[in-house]
Structures are given as C-alpha cells and as structure tokens.
Amino acid sequence: MGLQFSSDEIGTKMNLANIEQLIDKQIDTNYRTNIFEHELASIDSKLITGLKKSFLSEESKKIILEYCTAYFMQKLIKYDQYISFTDDDVVALRNVYKETLEEIIHRKRLSKKTIENNHFLRIKAFLLRTNPFLKEISKDGIKTFANEEYSASFQMEILGLDKHHIVGPILDIGCGQNFNLVKHLKELEVEVYGLDRYASKQDNILKANFLSFDYGVNKWQFILSNMAFSNHFNRHLAFNDEKVEKYATVYFKILNSLKVGGKFIYAPSIIEIEKLLDKKKFSIINEEIGYGLFRTIIEKLTN
Ligand SMILES: C[S@@+](CC[C@H](N)C(=O)[O-])C[C@H]1O[C@@H](n2cnc3c(N)ncnc32)[C@H](O)[C@@H]1O
C-alpha cells in the first residue's frame, strides 16, 4: 500500500508524497549496519526535516508507523530467516517508531544526533529482547541467513510426496512468500492451505505466526513443512534457548490437529523431539533425503 496524504498535509513546506521512498531508503541504508558493535546508524536528514516541518493528522501518523513497522520487519526477516516476532513484538516495534516520530515532531529542540541515538538504542533493546541470539551471531560481523524458497517439484521430492496419494485438507506450514507447493497442489484440485508470515491476496494463504496459529483438532489429512517449522525448531534446540519449550508445545498441537490416519511430513527431521512421541499413538518414519538430511513422516494412529 502506498502512503497517501491530503494536499494540505503535503503543504508547501515539504513534499511528503515520497515519504514511503524516504523510509525505504532510510531502512535500506542501515541494512548492513551492525548496531550491536557500536557502528553509527543514521536517520536521513531529509526525513527528519520533512517530518519536523509537516503537519500530520493522527491518521497519517498511524499510516507512517504501520509502514515503518512492516517494512523493517520484512527487511529483518529477509536478512535472517531465524528472526521471529510475536504479535506483541509488532506492537512494541510500532511503539519504538511512535516514540521517535513524537521526538521528531514535538521535541523540536532535540538535535539530529540525539534523536538518532535514542532511536537506535530503542531498536537495539527491542532486537535484544525479542531475538537475543542476534548479538551472538553479529559478533564476527554481519552474517545473513537468507530465506530460500524451493520449487514445487523439489519440495515434492524432499517430502517424498506422491501426487496420486495426497488428499486434502492439507496445510503447508511456512509455505513461503511464493507458496510454490501450495500452488502446485491446488492445480491437482486438492483442498490446500498455506501458512506463512507473509501476506497474500490468495484466500487459501493464511498470514500468521506458526507459533500462535490455531491449528484446530482432528482437522488435517496432511500437514507439510519443508525447511520451515522443523528447521527453526532444530536451531532453537541447538542453541538450547528460551524458545524450545514454545516450539515443543506447538509441535504437539500440530500433531493433535491431524485426523486419525493423517500425516505430518516435514524436513529436516527433529530427532530429539521425535524420540519422545508415544509409539502407540504415532508411527514415525525417518528417510534420508541426501545432504546428510532426513525427512520425517508421522502418522496419527489414534486420538
Ligand atoms: C526457508 S523458507 C521455506 C519456504 C517453503 N516451505 C519452501 O520450501 O520453499 C521458510 C519459511 O518459513 C516461514 N516462517 C519462518 N518463521 C515463521 C513463523 N514464525 N511463522 C510463519 N512463517 C514462518 C518464512 O517466512 C519462510 O517463508
């Protein structure tokens, strides 16, 4: 969505019609700045001056805050797929931007330097609170963990799916921005839904955090997840961090949402948690898929 301002807000003082590009430029400029290592991050002077001189309605401020929050999160997730945010984190980030916007607009005596320092201290505190592992991995400089997406045929192969034996309803957890597998399965005329943190105009693509999604009970014939839920779960297990418990709880909710006879198929395997499953309730198969990786096929045998 583009930002739109009424002409009296744009006014003669500063043309705010391009504020969206200024925010993009602002976030893009600092994209590779490691704020954990005392690197100086900056705010575009044009953006500060423009906002200072403009009269913005509450509605316009809201639009700006929504835009900054969404764009910043989108960039962070692209930079490192392991970064994650809860719904409360989204509200907290919006508040960080709100404070900065208020400082720019109402505290006219604050210098650019002070506004920048305050803003990046708040951003840093926000990131450390929500994704503490970032401090560790950025010690040796910026590393990115790009969010790869795979073709439908490659995902069918990795998950060992046979198009003649797959029936709906199906849920693909972490289906990706392009939801390739969901598109492919839809063409086979099965009832299929994708779940990801990216918004989509397609009715069958659900935008949600897979850690807070309501999976339901006895609902799905197949639940699929390629390089998404289990990949993240494994990473938290490796760090043995505070998210492990949450992932484990959601893992059991996912299994509970299968119909009897339904299957949860994912790659890579999560050996540590699979060991804990009740063998009377679930059958578990691990199959090697190459690259030293395994896929897991869990069938729910009984309720
Ligand atoms: C490596 S991509 C794989 C995408 C797709 N399954 C494929 O194989 O092409 C991982 C996906 O998981 C999604 N994801 C990661 N954490 C998520 C979360 N907490 N809630 C929803 N989706 C998430 C990402 O947005 C991304 O699209």
The ligand as an SDF file (V2000), in Angstrom:
LIG
                    3D

 27 29  0  0  0  0  0  0  0  0999 V2000
   13.2670  -21.4800    4.0550 C   0  0  0  0  0  0  0  0  0  0  0  0
   11.6280  -20.8730    3.7830 S   0  0  0  0  0  0  0  0  0  0  0  0
   10.8750  -22.3080    3.0510 C   0  0  0  0  0  0  0  0  0  0  0  0
    9.6330  -21.9690    2.2830 C   0  0  0  0  0  0  0  0  0  0  0  0
    8.9400  -23.1480    1.6150 C   0  0  0  0  0  0  0  0  0  0  0  0
    8.4920  -24.1490    2.5640 N   0  0  0  0  0  0  0  0  0  0  0  0
    9.8560  -23.7730    0.5960 C   0  0  0  0  0  0  0  0  0  0  0  0
   10.3720  -24.8660    0.8160 O   0  0  0  0  0  0  0  0  0  0  0  0
   10.0620  -23.1230   -0.4420 O   0  0  0  0  0  0  0  0  0  0  0  0
   10.9510  -20.8440    5.4420 C   0  0  0  0  0  0  0  0  0  0  0  0
    9.5990  -20.1450    5.5260 C   0  0  0  0  0  0  0  0  0  0  0  0
    9.1330  -20.2270    6.8770 O   0  0  0  0  0  0  0  0  0  0  0  0
    8.4740  -19.0080    7.1960 C   0  0  0  0  0  0  0  0  0  0  0  0
    8.4710  -18.7830    8.6320 N   0  0  0  0  0  0  0  0  0  0  0  0
    9.5450  -18.7520    9.4630 C   0  0  0  0  0  0  0  0  0  0  0  0
    9.1590  -18.4790   10.7060 N   0  0  0  0  0  0  0  0  0  0  0  0
    7.8060  -18.3420   10.6810 C   0  0  0  0  0  0  0  0  0  0  0  0
    6.8300  -18.0750   11.6630 C   0  0  0  0  0  0  0  0  0  0  0  0
    7.1740  -17.8840   12.9550 N   0  0  0  0  0  0  0  0  0  0  0  0
    5.5400  -18.0270   11.2850 N   0  0  0  0  0  0  0  0  0  0  0  0
    5.1820  -18.2190    9.9890 C   0  0  0  0  0  0  0  0  0  0  0  0
    6.0700  -18.4870    8.9980 N   0  0  0  0  0  0  0  0  0  0  0  0
    7.3670  -18.5450    9.3480 C   0  0  0  0  0  0  0  0  0  0  0  0
    9.3100  -17.9760    6.4700 C   0  0  0  0  0  0  0  0  0  0  0  0
    8.6000  -16.7680    6.3020 O   0  0  0  0  0  0  0  0  0  0  0  0
    9.6430  -18.6700    5.1780 C   0  0  0  0  0  0  0  0  0  0  0  0
    8.7290  -18.3710    4.1620 O   0  0  0  0  0  0  0  0  0  0  0  0
  1  2  1  0
  2  3  1  0
  2 10  1  0
  3  4  1  0
  4  5  1  0
  5  6  1  0
  5  7  1  0
  7  8  2  0
  7  9  1  0
 10 11  1  0
 11 12  1  0
 11 26  1  0
 12 13  1  0
 13 14  1  0
 13 24  1  0
 14 15  1  0
 14 23  1  0
 15 16  2  0
 16 17  1  0
 17 18  1  0
 17 23  2  0
 18 19  1  0
 18 20  2  0
 20 21  1  0
 21 22  2  0
 22 23  1  0
 24 25  1  0
 24 26  1  0
 26 27  1  0
M  CHG  2   2   1   9  -1
M  END
$$$$
